[in-house]
Amino acid sequence: MDKLRSMQVFREVCRQGSFSAAANELSLVNSAVSRQVTELEQWLGVKLLYRTTRTLSLTDDGKVYLQKIEEILGNVLELEQQASSRQQEVSGTLNITAPEFLGRYVFQPVLSHFLELYPKVNVSLLLVDRLVDIVAEGFDLALRVSEPQESNLIMRKLNTMRLKVVASPDYLEKHGLPKSPHELAEHNCLYDNTAPHQKRWIFFSPEGDFRVSVDGNLVINNGEMVVQMAIESAGIAYLPDFFVNAGIEEGKLVHILDDYTKPSFPIFILYPYNRHMNLTLRTFIDTLFERYGQINEGTT
C-alpha cells in the first residue's frame, strides 16, 4: 500500500464529493479510487466515509483524519520544494487579516522588520472584528483567538493570550490593593464592552473556578483606551496581556491578584492548504514564530 498515494486519493474524494469525480481528476478508474480509500481505512483502523449510492459524507473520524492528512501532504510538498525554494525570491503580495486589536500588536512590529528584509513583498492587511472567510475572500493568512472551526484550513498555534488584572500605583495607593477577587466589588472597574467577560470577571483557584461581578463608571469599546484610563488611575482593568505588558514593564501599571489564574486563549494562524508552496508566505510565517511564537508561555 502506498500510504501517501492513498492519502492523496482520499483528499481528492473529499474535495470532489464523489469517487467518480475524484477518479476523473486523478485519471484513475473508480475501482482504484475505492480500493485506495478502503486500504487507508484498514490501515488507520477507522471508517472515514459514509457511502450510499447517492451520497458521500465524512464520519467524525474522517473529519479529524482529513485535517491530519492535509497537514502531512502539505509537509511533503514543502519538503519536495525545499531545495528549489532556496533559489526562489521572496516577493509578491501577501493578503493577511486579523482582529483589530490583535493585528496591531502582532503584525505591526513584524511587518516593519519583514518588509525591511524583503522589500519586493507587498502586504495588504485587513484588521476587522468579524469572522473572515479566508478562502472566499482571498486571504493568504489570518490570526484568530480561540480554535477555529473551518476544516479547509491549516491551523497552527502561535501563542497564548492571557488576561491580567491591572491598576496604576497611584490608584492602589489611594484605594487600596484588593487581596482577593471578591474585593473588586469595592473598586471602580473599567472594562471593554466588546469583550465576552464584561462585568463578570473569571478567576481560577485551587478551590475552584468562579466569576466575580464588577462595576464601574466607565465602559469603553476599545481596549487600548481602557489601558490608558487605568494608567491615569481611573480604575482597575481586566485585559489581555498584549494590552498591559508594556505598562507593567514601565511601572505605569501593577499586575494584581496574580495568585489567581485568569483565562487564557490560544492564538492561531490559519492559511489555506494550497498555500503550502508559497515561499513568501512561509517566510512570513517563520518571521511571526521567531517574534511571537510562545513568548508568553508559562505566565499568568
Rosetta blueprint (number, residue, H / E / L):
1 M L
2 D L
3 K H
4 L H
5 R H
6 S H
7 M H
8 Q H
9 V H
10 F H
11 R H
12 E H
13 V H
14 C H
15 R H
16 Q H
17 G L
18 S L
19 F H
20 S H
21 A H
22 A H
23 A H
24 N H
25 E H
26 L H
27 S L
28 L L
29 V L
30 N H
31 S H
32 A H
33 V H
34 S H
35 R H
36 Q H
37 V H
38 T H
39 E H
40 L H
41 E H
42 Q H
43 W H
44 L H
45 G L
46 V L
47 K L
48 L L
49 L E
50 Y E
51 R E
52 T L
53 T L
54 R L
55 T L
56 L E
57 S E
58 L E
59 T L
60 D H
61 D H
62 G H
63 K H
64 V H
65 Y H
66 L H
67 Q H
68 K H
69 I H
70 E H
71 E H
72 I H
73 L H
74 G H
75 N H
76 V H
77 L H
78 E H
79 L H
80 E H
81 Q H
82 Q H
83 A H
84 S H
85 S H
86 R L
87 Q L
88 Q L
89 E L
90 V L
91 S L
92 G E
93 T E
94 L E
95 N E
96 I E
97 T E
98 A E
99 P L
100 E H
101 F H
102 L H
103 G H
104 R H
105 Y H
106 V H
107 F H
108 Q H
109 P H
110 V H
111 L H
112 S H
113 H H
114 F H
115 L H
116 E H
117 L H
118 Y L
119 P L
120 K L
121 V E
122 N E
123 V E
124 S E
125 L E
126 L E
127 L E
128 V L
129 D L
130 R L
131 L L
132 V L
133 D L
134 I L
135 V L
136 A L
137 E L
138 G L
139 F L
140 D L
141 L E
142 A E
143 L E
144 R E
145 V E
146 S L
147 E L
148 P L
149 Q L
150 E L
151 S L
152 N L
153 L E
154 I E
155 M E
156 R E
157 K E
158 L E
159 N E
160 T E
161 M E
162 R E
163 L E
164 K E
165 V E
166 V E
167 A E
168 S L
169 P H
170 D H
171 Y H
172 L H
173 E H
174 K H
175 H H
176 G L
177 L L
178 P L
179 K L
180 S L
181 P H
182 H H
183 E H
184 L H
185 A H
186 E H
187 H L
188 N L
189 C E
190 L E
191 Y E
192 D E
193 N L
194 T L
195 A L
196 P L
197 H L
198 Q L
199 K L
200 R E
201 W E
202 I E
203 F E
204 F E
205 S E
206 P L
207 E L
208 G E
209 D E
210 F E
211 R E
212 V E
213 S E
214 V L
215 D L
216 G L
217 N L
218 L L
219 V E
220 I E
221 N L
222 N L
223 G H
224 E H
225 M H
226 V H
227 V H
228 Q H
229 M H
230 A H
231 I H
232 E L
233 S L
234 A L
235 G L
236 I E
237 A E
238 Y E
239 L E
240 P E
241 D H
242 F H
243 F H
244 V H
245 N H
246 A H
247 G H
248 I H
249 E H
250 E L
251 G L
252 K L
253 L L
254 V E
255 H E
256 I E
257 L L
258 D L
259 D L
260 Y L
261 T E
262 K L
263 P L
264 S E
265 F E
266 P E
267 I E
268 F E
269 I E
270 L E
271 Y E
272 P E
273 Y H
274 N H
275 R H
276 H L
277 M L
278 N L
279 L H
280 T H
281 L H
282 R H
283 T H
284 F H
285 I H
286 D H
287 T H
288 L H
289 F H
290 E H
291 R H
292 Y H
293 G L
294 Q L
295 I L
296 N L
297 E L
298 G L
299 T L
300 T L
